[in-house]
């Protein structure tokens, strides 16, 4: 049997006193228009981690205000990129959706420019 699950909400227990309820728009991403991006994702993640760790550090420290660490890209989707350093994770939301590899590249270049300008 196959089942289609359509969540109507999420109850997140993130530790003592850290409980929140989320609507689907806060934890689900529409990908119907992003087949090209999904196809390019693995290559983009590898490229960022091999050639642009400095950009990852700038995203984390200057755009997200976190501590310096060895940040890597763990994934991307039309709404943003996911980052990790050890057990810590971050989400960098894009100001606009991207749906293909070229749009992703342009967005990441734009964001690193914004991060450098904050320095």
N, C-alpha and C positions, 0 to 999 in steps of 0.2 A: 504494500500500500504506500501511497505517497500522500503527504499532507502539506498544505501550504499554511504557514503560520504568519499571521498579520498582527504584530504586536500593537497594542493600544496604549502601552505605557511600560515603564520600567521602574522598579523600586531598587535603588542602589544602596547597599550597606557597605560603606568604605572604611569602616572602623568605628570605634566608640564615639558617638555624637556626630558622626558624619553620615547621615542618611538623607537621601534626596529622592524625589519622584521626578521622572523625566517623561516628557511627551515624545512620540516617535521622531519628530523633527530634530530633536536634540541628540539622537543616537543612531539614526538611520540616514543613509545617503542614497539618493536616487542615482542609478547608474545606467538607465535606459538609453541615454544619449552619449555615453562615454565609452563605447566599445574600443575606439582607437586608444584612448588613455589607458584602459585596462590592459591592452596588448603591449603598450609601451612601459608599463609600470616597472616590471622587473629590471629592464635595462636602465631605467631612470634611477631606481634605487641603487643599483650597482655603480652607476656613474657618479652619483652624489657621494657615495661612500669611498670610492677609489680616488676621485679627483677633486672633490669639493668639501672636504671635512671642515675647512676654514669657514665656508658658507654656513654649514650646519651649526658651527659654534656661534656665528653671528646671529643666526635666527634665534637660537636658544637664549643667548645673553642679552642681546640688544632689543629684539622684538618681543620676547617672552619674559624677559627680566629674571632669568634663572641663573644659577651659578655656572661658571665655566666647568666643563667636563668633556669627556670624549664622546660627543654626541654623534649618533649615526641615524640615517634614515631607515625606517623599517617598513614604510609603505606610503602610498599616496592614492588619493581619490579625487573626484572633482571638487571637493570642498576644502582640501588641505593635505598636509603631510604629517605623518607620525614619526616621532623621534625617540631614541632611547640612549641612555648612558647608564650602564649597570642595571640596577633595578628601577631606576627612575624613567618615567615616560613623559612625553610632552606632545601636544597637538598644536600645530600651527595652522590656523584657519586662513584660507585665502580670502581676500576682499571680494573676489568674483569667482564664480565657478570656472573650471577649465575642463574641457572634454576631449582633448587630444594631446599628443606628445609635444607638438610645437607650442601650444598654448601653455602647457606645463613648464616648458623651458623658459618661455618669456616671463611667466609669473615668478619663477625662482630667481631669475636674473633681476627682475624688478624688486623683489623682496630683499635680496642681498644689497642692492643699491640703497634701499630705505634703511636697512640695518647699518650700513656704513655711514650714512648721513647722520644717524643718531649718535655716532661715536664722538 
